[in-house]
């Protein structure tokens, strides 16, 4: 997309006469002086995108017509049989690195990846009114190959017939097609497009089959039109905005909903945020389309973005910007996508430190409050993974946030329950816990994270948090105090009851609906665990519900653990208080919550949609009937949310072999479809039963 300069705000008459317009309202002074009717002024926001399709098609037709008129039938026949030698500029082009020529979609030079030059999409965000829906061009990477272009490599040149006899042989491909590849200027899409020809390498099979019906001339039907390519920067931005951003709607506050508006701002951190987004976007594209060169570009963007982040952190004012903390949070997703759980942990801890640095002033704006909620959720996920309580430095800030967030908000109730549960587990097992046992696989991948030294006593040399939890704590000795048991049980009962009552009484827009699958012909048991799916307003609402369920599962797990320890200490106390029934009830609650989590997986992974999402898709289809609607909004981030809850499901003792296999299969689907390599590591642990619940000895 080329930048054509700032559009004129003058009226149409003044623009036509090239005269200065005073832009008076309701009519400009020049029109009044000339006794002309002033047509008014244009809306600048309507000029962000320009439809150049007709002009580009006309230019292409004129070029094809000129070649047809100048070439004789004999010349065309000889051209089909013998390819001309490569021109000099083509030799210079093919000497570039492999990632410039190996894929038809790679049409961006190395200068495109310089942080100072990553501004191809700046015009899209002008005025701060950008909506991701504006970029809803055809999905570039779709399995049915009906998108704008394809990156599949399994098609050979002979698979595409280009002549009337349908032979499809390499010799029947015109030299004008096989000689050169089509290129589009990296700074423009649809304007001044150089319609050169591309080699028939099979990587754009779907486009050529679709465009084969658009015969520019009747005298040369063998000419195949090259579809317009998009710069990789635009593709990377679109991948992130369509797969990781959840728009705010209804009761949902969304996830990364503020990113499009931040990209439109010029606060000094725009390049840093855009670089982080491109790192995640290129990584997702590389893993979902098997493009190794895109993975290299992703690593390059990550490295350069980290340099800018470090420079921003050295400046107290720049460190407090919204773009800085959001960039760090986006980089955490990049680490998760490449199976670096330690890198993910460090970025989450860095974002937590920035929350403390930003202080209470961040709650004065809606964007600052939403950023706090997103970072705080990931902080609790990190604490839950390692069994560490919330850092003490953030507890006072949480009290300040409670003044800006309703105490009855289900999101805040779930977060508060998780904070209290982590404190309870810290009392039961001061050394923390780990879902992963002490084995070489866990330690090598960084999954067995150490506990926070600021919140727990230091461990002995060579011991891990899990081993420490088996050696210390008031419940680890031979004699267990019933007084301690009853106090901890009371806390666990209270957390479980509060979460259950709050979510059972939450507003109707927060509730889910049970959608049966048995009557649907598209029911796939590999995607849906049961005959009923739970459909929520959107993926973010589903993640809040699952956070509550994980908290309740751990609360009931603590109840079961405490009751069993109490029965071993004093059996009379156990049976006199009818704790046998309560133990059975806790076990049933865990199984029911597990099934509810599995019922939410189809929507988290993009297999099912809510009525609100379907209505939005219908509106988009009516507004743009020529475009194929995409059902991938938030699909990657939904898979990211699903990874953590599936990990909790996989660590349960009473997991059947069938459920364990299905859970691991969903994690592998997430790794393949969303490009999150960490999900593969989680699947390996679930399949091997190499997981254990907290407090298990």
Secondary structure, DSSP 8 states (H G I E B T S, - for coil): -----S---S-HHHHHHT------SSS-HHHHHTT--------GGGGSS---HHHHHHHHHHHHHHHHHHS-HHHHHHHHHS-----HHHHHHHTS-HHHHS-TT----GGGGSTTT--TTGGGGGGG---GGGG----SS-TTS-SS--------GGGS--STT----GGGS-HHHHS------TT-SSSS---------STTHHHHHHHTT--S-SS-TT---------HHHHHHHHHHHHT-B--BTTB--BSTTHHHHHH--SS-HHHHHHHHHHHHHHHHHHHHT-HHHHHHHHHHHHHHHHHHHHHHTSHHHHTSHHHHHHHHHHHHHHHHTT-HHHHHHHHHHHHHHHHHHGGGGGGSHHHHHHHHHHHHHHHHHHHHHT----GGGHHHHHHHHTTS-TT-HHHHHHHHHHHHHHHHHHH-TT---SB-SSHHHHHTT-S----TTTS----TT--HHHHHTT-STTSSSS--HHHHHHHHHHHHHHHHHHHHHHHSS-GGG--EEEE-TT-TT--TTT-SSSEEEE-SSHHHHHHHHHHHHHHHHHHHHHHHHHHHHHHH-HHHHHHTTHHHHHHHHHHHHHHHHHHHHHTHHHHTTS---HHHHHHHHHHHHHTTTS-----TTHHHHHHHHHHHHHHHHT-TT--HHHHHHHHHHHHHHHHHH--THHHHHHHHHHTT-B--TT--
